[in-house]
Amino acid sequence: MKIAQVSPLYESVPPKLYGGTERVVSYLTEELVRQGHDVTLFASGDSQTSARLIAVTPQSMRLSDCFIDTIAHFTVMIEQVAQMARQFDVIHFHIDYFHYPVSRRSNYCHVTTLHGRLDIPDLVPLYREFHDVPVVSISNAQREPIPNANWQATVHHGLPEYLYQFYPEPGKYLAFLGRISPEKRLDRAIEIARRAGLPLKVAAKVDKADRDYFAAEIKPLLSLSHVEFIGEIGEAEKNEFLGNAIALLFPIDWPEPFGLVMIESMACGTPIIAFRAGSVDEVMVSGRSGFVCPSIDEAVDAVDKAQHLDRADCRRVFDERYTVARMARDYVDVYQHLLDPSLPNGRTHSSQRAVFHPGRVPTA
């Protein structure tokens, strides 16, 4: 199959540091190539891939000061994709809704994976208008704000099996990995670690939009004796950081669309202590991959229980549900159904026009 993958330009594929969407695009692209497909990747020029690379910008946007009007470059990319569309059987977009007006009017097969939060009022009229555009969710929970979109499937993220080494024994600290922003609730993680009497290592980035929040709410907490702020780390450092932790703290306060860090932690054998929100109940297997908690009190109690979980079983949850091979197969199913709607496509969810593949989209 000839497949185009269209990535955001904010980060390279894969990203040098933080970047969930671009990381998933990289894993999917490389696995599709491994499975024998002819793949073209539209991305920034500093991307690394075994697919054919169409470099839309010389480098990714976030780590450069050269980009002022980022939308201009996405507009150029959409035009490049449209000009080359006849070369592909299917075009897989990962750039939200930028391309919808062009794709609706073009005679090419396409699908869009939505990677972000959808509980934004501005999206309601957008998906009322573009109700025909085929989209994929990364969790069932992500769909709830716009249930009438043209959902094709839920495809959970997956990682290469070899990417993370399994750590059979817990270390001596708790870990927080990701962004420092109000919805990620690092303040909760700091309090949980304090009450558990354990050090907390924080590997996280601060986006421009969150700098005021960081300065006012979080920076004072980083001086506490049990907190070690490492800053933003890349893929090479994640394995050791997560693998040596007692548990990953994921005390979010927003409708998390997926939470890639949860399956990264599972791959290391490190259990997760997460708050119930968004996709958490769907991604986690409470009691095997960690614990889903409704409060700080229960999260503190879960820290002790996490130290006694079978870390090999935590890794098995990853192997059973979250490999890149499974993710790629799910997407190929979606592509094939779009190309030939008469093909069997699993069962339809009772309340949504969605395709689910038995055994491929697990539920907690």
C-alpha positions in Angstrom: 0.0 0.0 0.0 1.2 3.5 -0.8 0.7 5.7 2.3 1.4 9.3 3.1 1.9 10.4 6.7 1.5 14.1 7.3 3.1 15.3 10.5 3.0 18.5 12.4 6.0 20.8 11.8 6.5 21.9 15.4 8.9 19.0 16.2 11.0 16.8 14.0 10.0 13.1 13.5 11.0 11.8 15.9 11.3 14.8 18.1 14.7 15.7 19.7 13.1 16.2 23.1 9.4 16.4 24.0 6.8 15.8 21.4 4.1 13.1 21.7 2.3 13.4 18.3 5.6 13.5 16.3 6.9 10.5 18.3 3.8 8.5 17.5 4.0 9.5 13.8 7.6 8.2 13.8 6.8 4.9 15.4 3.9 4.3 13.0 5.9 5.4 9.9 8.8 3.1 10.7 6.6 0.1 11.5 4.5 0.5 8.3 7.8 0.5 6.3 8.9 -2.6 8.2 5.7 -4.3 7.3 6.4 -3.7 3.6 4.3 -0.6 2.8 5.6 2.3 0.6 5.5 5.3 2.9 6.1 9.0 2.3 6.5 11.3 5.3 5.7 15.0 5.1 7.6 16.6 8.0 10.4 19.0 8.9 13.7 18.6 7.2 15.6 17.5 10.4 13.4 14.4 10.6 15.0 10.9 10.5 13.1 8.2 8.8 13.4 5.1 6.6 10.4 6.3 4.6 10.7 8.8 1.7 10.9 12.3 3.4 9.3 15.4 1.9 10.9 18.2 3.9 8.4 21.0 4.2 10.6 23.2 6.4 14.4 22.9 6.8 14.0 22.3 10.6 11.3 21.9 13.2 9.6 25.0 14.5 9.8 24.8 18.3 13.6 24.7 18.6 14.2 27.5 16.1 13.7 31.2 16.2 13.2 31.5 12.4 9.5 30.9 12.3 7.0 33.7 13.0 3.9 32.7 11.0 3.7 29.0 11.5 0.4 28.6 9.7 2.1 29.7 6.5 4.2 26.6 6.5 1.3 24.3 7.2 -0.6 25.9 4.3 2.4 25.1 2.0 2.5 21.5 3.3 -1.2 21.0 2.6 -0.7 22.3 -1.0 2.3 19.9 -1.5 0.3 17.0 -0.2 -2.6 17.9 -2.6 -0.3 18.1 -5.6 1.2 14.7 -4.9 -2.0 13.0 -3.8 -2.3 10.8 -6.8 0.9 9.0 -5.8 -0.8 7.6 -2.7 -3.5 5.1 -1.9 -4.3 6.9 1.4 -3.2 10.1 3.1 -3.0 10.0 6.9 -3.0 13.4 8.5 -1.9 14.3 12.0 -2.3 18.0 11.8 -5.8 18.6 13.2 -8.3 20.3 11.0 -6.0 22.5 8.8 -6.5 20.5 5.7 -10.3 19.8 6.0 -11.5 22.3 3.3 -9.0 21.1 0.8 -9.4 17.4 1.5 -13.2 17.6 1.3 -12.9 19.0 -2.2 -10.2 16.6 -3.4 -10.6 13.2 -4.8 -8.2 11.4 -2.6 -8.6 8.9 0.2 -7.7 10.4 3.6 -8.1 10.1 7.3 -7.1 12.2 10.3 -6.0 11.1 13.7 -6.9 13.6 16.3 -4.2 13.8 18.9 -5.4 16.6 21.2 -8.2 17.5 23.5 -11.7 18.0 22.0 -13.6 19.6 24.8 -13.2 23.1 23.3 -16.5 24.9 22.4 -14.9 26.3 19.2 -14.7 22.7 17.8 -18.5 22.1 18.0 -19.3 24.3 14.9 -16.2 23.0 13.1 -17.3 19.4 13.4 -20.9 20.3 12.7 -19.7 21.6 9.3 -17.0 18.9 8.6 -19.2 16.0 9.8 -18.1 14.0 6.7 -14.4 14.1 7.3 -13.1 10.7 8.4 -11.3 10.9 11.8 -9.7 8.5 14.2 -9.6 8.9 18.0 -6.7 7.8 20.2 -9.1 6.8 23.0 -12.8 6.3 23.3 -12.9 9.0 26.1 -11.4 11.6 23.7 -14.6 11.4 21.5 -17.1 12.4 24.2 -17.3 16.1 23.4 -18.0 15.5 19.7 -19.7 12.1 19.4 -21.2 12.9 16.0 -17.9 13.3 14.2 -17.2 10.8 11.4 -15.3 8.4 13.6 -13.7 5.5 11.8 -11.9 3.8 14.7 -10.2 4.2 18.1 -6.6 3.3 17.7 -4.6 3.3 20.9 -0.9 4.4 20.6 1.8 1.8 20.5 5.6 1.7 21.0 8.3 -0.5 19.6 8.8 -3.5 21.9 12.6 -3.0 22.0 12.4 0.8 22.7 12.4 0.5 26.5 14.4 -2.0 28.7 12.5 -3.7 31.5 13.6 -2.8 35.0 12.7 -5.7 37.4 13.3 -3.9 40.6 12.0 -0.5 41.8 14.3 2.3 42.6 14.0 4.8 45.5 12.2 7.8 44.0 8.9 8.7 42.4 8.9 10.2 38.8 7.0 13.0 37.0 7.6 13.2 33.3 6.0 15.5 30.7 4.9 19.2 30.7 4.6 21.6 33.5 1.1 23.1 33.0 -2.0 23.6 35.2 -3.7 20.4 33.8 -0.8 18.1 34.4 -0.8 19.0 38.2 2.9 18.7 39.2 1.8 20.4 42.4 -0.2 17.3 43.2 2.7 15.1 42.4 4.9 17.1 44.8 2.4 16.8 47.6 1.9 13.0 47.0 5.7 12.5 47.2 6.0 14.6 50.3 3.3 12.8 52.2 4.7 9.4 51.1 8.1 10.4 52.4 9.9 9.9 49.1 12.0 12.0 46.7 10.4 13.2 43.5 12.4 13.6 40.3 10.8 15.9 37.8 11.7 15.7 34.1 9.5 18.2 32.3 9.4 21.1 29.9 7.8 24.5 30.3 6.0 25.8 27.2 5.9 29.5 26.6 2.2 29.6 27.3 2.8 28.1 30.8 5.8 30.3 31.9 3.7 32.6 34.1 2.0 29.6 35.8 5.4 27.9 36.3 6.9 31.1 37.9 3.9 31.7 40.2 2.8 28.2 41.2 5.5 25.7 40.6 8.9 27.3 40.8 8.6 27.9 44.6 7.8 24.2 45.1 10.9 23.0 43.3 13.0 24.3 46.2 11.5 21.8 48.5 14.0 19.3 49.8 12.4 16.2 48.4 12.1 17.6 44.8 14.8 17.3 42.1 14.0 19.3 39.0 15.9 17.8 36.0 14.2 19.7 33.2 13.3 18.4 29.7 14.8 15.1 28.7 14.9 13.2 25.4 14.2 9.7 24.3 17.7 8.4 25.3 17.2 9.5 29.0 13.6 8.3 29.4 14.3 4.6 29.9 16.6 5.0 32.9 14.5 7.8 34.4 11.3 5.8 34.3 12.8 2.3 34.9 14.6 3.3 38.1 11.5 4.9 39.6 9.2 3.3 42.2 6.2 4.6 40.2 5.3 7.3 37.7 2.9 9.9 39.2 0.3 11.0 36.7 -2.1 13.1 38.8 -3.8 15.0 35.9 -6.7 17.4 36.0 -7.9 17.4 32.4 -9.5 15.1 29.8 -6.3 13.5 28.7 -6.7 12.2 25.2 -4.3 9.3 25.7 -1.2 9.8 27.9 1.8 8.3 26.0 3.9 8.5 29.2 1.7 5.9 30.8 2.6 3.2 28.2 6.2 4.3 28.2 6.3 3.6 32.0 4.5 0.2 31.5 7.2 -0.8 29.0 9.8 -0.2 31.7 7.8 -2.2 34.2 7.2 0.9 36.3 3.7 1.2 37.7 1.6 4.4 37.3 -0.3 6.2 40.0 -2.8 8.2 38.0 -5.9 10.3 38.7 -9.2 9.4 37.1 -9.7 11.7 34.1 -9.9 11.4 30.4 -8.4 8.2 29.0 -6.8 7.0 32.2 -9.4 4.3 33.0 -9.2 3.1 29.4 -5.4 3.0 29.1 -4.6 1.7 32.6 -5.3 -1.8 34.0 -5.6 -0.9 37.7 -3.9 -3.4 39.9 -1.6 -4.6 37.1 -0.1 -1.5 35.5 -0.6 0.7 38.6 -3.5 2.3 40.3 -6.2 4.8 39.3 -7.0 7.1 42.3 -9.7 9.7 42.9 -7.8 11.7 45.5 -4.4 12.6 46.9 -5.1 10.5 50.0 -5.6 7.4 47.9 -2.6 8.2 45.7 -0.4 8.3 48.8 -1.7 4.9 49.9 -1.1 3.6 46.4 2.6 4.5 46.6 3.2 1.7 49.1 1.1 -0.8 47.1 3.0 0.1 43.9 6.3 -1.0 45.5 4.8 -4.5 45.8 3.3 -4.8 42.3 4.7 -7.4 39.9 6.7 -5.3 37.5 6.9 -8.1 35.0 3.1 -8.1 34.9 3.2 -4.4 34.4 5.4 -5.0 31.3 3.0 -7.7 30.1 0.2 -5.2 30.0 2.3 -3.2 27.5 3.2 -6.3 25.5 -0.5 -7.3 25.3 -1.9 -3.9 24.4 0.5 -1.2 23.4 3.0 -2.4 20.8 3.6 -0.5 17.6 2.9 -3.6 15.5 -0.6 -3.7 16.9 -1.1 0.1 16.3 0.1 -0.3 12.7 -2.2 -3.2 12.0 -5.1 -1.2 13.3 -4.4 1.7 11.0 -4.0 -0.6 8.0 -7.4 -1.9 8.8 -8.7 1.7 8.7 -7.0 2.4 5.4 -8.4 -0.7 3.8 -11.9 0.0 5.0 -11.7 3.6 3.6 -10.5 2.3 0.3 -13.2 -0.4 0.1 -16.1 0.2 2.5 -17.5 -3.2 1.7 -14.7 -4.9 3.6 -15.5 -6.3 7.0 -14.7 -3.6 9.6 -15.5 -5.0 13.0 -18.5 -4.0 15.0 -20.2 -0.7 15.5 -20.3 0.9 18.9 -23.9 1.1 20.1 -23.9 4.9 20.6 -21.4 6.1 18.0 -20.7 5.7 14.3 -17.4 4.1 15.0 -15.4 1.1 13.9 -13.9 -1.1 16.5 -11.6 -4.0 15.8 -12.1 -7.0 18.1 -8.9 -7.8 20.0 -7.2 -4.7 18.6 -8.8 -1.9 20.7 -8.7 -3.1 24.3 -10.7 -1.7 27.1 -9.7 -1.5 30.7 
